[in-house]
């Protein structure tokens, strides 16, 4: 089944699109996606293909995640998210449920953080697996990830909290945003600003408390992402502070 998935992905590869994606995801030497190889598939194409392969084993997914081919890793994570989702669904028959437990999938994901190494891979999976699993558990792991030297672990930390925001829990997002306030990478600036914006959609007062305290220290990209949905006069207020 694993070879069939690879064959299906390879069958529709697009060299022209692959070249564009390689540039978009910064794969040149010294860039954040250095060494990443693209087949040139769109996200909808991949999502359609993986529907046939949700029963792949974790061993199969490990092989996909260990590949330098970006679409293999993306497809593996899309399948892993679906497996985790099935562990949360009640009322399904045994056949309809994942054959793996939530902790098993969570542990597998943590073991593979080195392979979740581009922003789309993080955004696809972190909140759906890490955030979901940690909703009612100790969240110290996220703080450890946020304080690491690894770009992707830091992005996993902040994006995982999206699941908390959806459930009106803002504390960890705000604390991790504070930890990442002085980070140098724009992918972290964008991620933190995005999560602050999501808090604002739920509770603008909470977001503005944070902004009033830190807007002068925040990188401009982070601030602009955070205030993107504000009315023009309020945007100008924060940009001029």
N, C-alpha and C positions, 0 to 999 in steps of 0.2 A: 504493500500500500504506500509506503514511503517513497519508493521509486516512482510510483504512479504520480504522486504529488509533484515530485521534482520534474517529471516529464511534462506534466500539464503546465507548470510554470515556464519551463524552457520553450515549450511549443509556441508561446505567444510573445517571446522576448522581442524587444524593439530597440535595435542598436542606436537609432537616432534619439529616441526618448531616453535611453540609458546614458548617453553623453550629457544630455541636459540635466538629468537627475544627479549625475556625478558632480556637476558644477554646483547645483543647488544645495546639495548636502555636503559640500566642502570636502572632497576626497583627496585633494592634492597633498603632497608632502608638507607636514607642518600644520595642516588644517585639522579641524576637530573630527572630520570623518575620514581621515587618512587611511587608505587601503580598502575602503568599502567598495564593493563591486556591485553594479546594478545591471539587472536584466532589461529594465525599461518598462516595467508594468505599472499600471495605475492601481490605486487602492481599491476601487470597485472591482477591477479584474481579479485581484488577489482574494478579496472577500468572497467573490462568487466561487472561485476555485476551491477554497478551503472548506466550503460547506460539505463537501463529499468526504472530508478527512478528519472529522472531529473525533473519531475513535483511535487516532494514532496514539501510541504509548508515549510515556515520558522519555523513554530511551530514544524513540524516533525523534521526538522534539529536541532532545539534547543534540542529536546529530545535526538537525536543521539550525539550531542556535549556535552551534560551533562553526558554522560556515561563514566565509567572508562575503557570500552573496546576500545582499541586503534583503531581497524579497523572500529568501528562505527564512531569515530570522523574523521578518515581519509576519509571515504566514504561520510560523511556529507560535508566535505570541498571540496571534488572533485565535488560534486553536486553544491555547492555554487559557485565555480569557473565557472562552466558551465553556471549557471544562470547569473552570471555577464557578462560572455563572450557574451551571447545572447543579453544583453542590448546594446552591442557595435556594433552588426552586423546590417548593413543597408540593406534594400531591402528584408528583411524577411517578411513573412506574419505575421499577429498578432499571429497566432497559433504558429509560429516558434520562437517568441520572449519570453523573460522571462516575467512572470506576475508581477515581482517586478522591481522597479526602481534602478538605480545605487546607489543613496544615501541610499536607504532603505537597500540594501545588505551591503554597506559599514558600516552603523551604526550597523547593526546586527553583523558584523564581529568584530567591535571594542568592542561591548558589551560582546563578547565571547572570548576575548584574554586570559582569565584565563583557557579556555578549549583548547586553541591552544598551547599545553604544551609539545611538543617534537619537535626536530629539523626537522623531515620530514614533520610534519604538517605545520610548519612555511614555509618551503621551497616550499611546494605544493601551498600555498595560498597567501602569503604576497605580492609578486610582482604583481600577477595576479589580486588581488582585491585592496589592499591599494595603491600600486604603480600606478596602472592604474587609480584609482579614483583621486589621487592627482597630476597627471601629469601636469594639468593646474591650480592647486589650491595652496593655502597656505599650506606649508609643516611643519608648526610649531609642529603639532602633532608628527611627526617623531622624532623631537628633544626632546620632552617630553618623548616619549617612550625610547629613547636612554639613557636618564638620570635617568631612573627609577632604582629600585633595583631588578627588576624582569628579570631573564635570558631571558625568552621568549619574553618579550616586547622589550628588547634590540636587540634580533635577528630579530624580526619583523621589527624594525626600519631600520637596515642595509640591510636586504634582500629585503625590499620593494623598495629600490632604484635601484634594478636590472632593473626595468622597465624604469627608467630614463636613465640608462646607455645604454639600447637598443636604446634609442632615442638621444644618444650623449649628454646627460645632466649629467655632472659629479660632479657639485659643491656640491650637497647635500650628495652624497656618500662620497666625500672627507672630508667634514665637520663632518659627523657622524663618519667616521673612526677615525678622530682626537679625538672626544669625547670618543670613545671606546678603544683608544690606550693602556690605562693602565688597562683595564678590566682583571680580574683574571681568567676567565673561558675559557677553550680551545675551547668551541663551539662558543664563540664570536671571538676568535683569528682566527678560521677557516673561519667563515662567513666574517669577514672583509678582510682577505687575499684573499678569493674567489672574493669578489666584486672589490678589487683592481686589481686582475688579469683580470677581465672582462673589466675594464677600459682600461687596457693595450692592450687588443685585439682590442679595438676601437682606442685608442690613447696612444701609449706607452710613448710618451713624457710627457703626463699628469700624468701617473702613476709614472714615474721616478722622476718627480718633488717632488711628495709626498715621495717617497722612499729616495731621497737624503736628505730630511729634517728630516725624522723620522726613517730611518732603524736601527739606533743605539739604539733607544728607544723601537722599536717594539718587542713583544714576538717572539721568533724564529719560532714558528708554523705559526704565522701570516705572517712573512716575507717569509717563505718557500712556503706557499700557493700563495703569491703575485707574486713570481718570478718563479713559476713552469714552465711557458712556455718560459722563457728567454733562450737564448743560454748558453751553459755551462760556457763560459768565463765571461758572464755578471752575471750569478748566483753567481759565485765565487767572483766577485767584490763586490757584496752586502753582501754576507755572511762573507766576511773578513773585511768589513768596521768597 
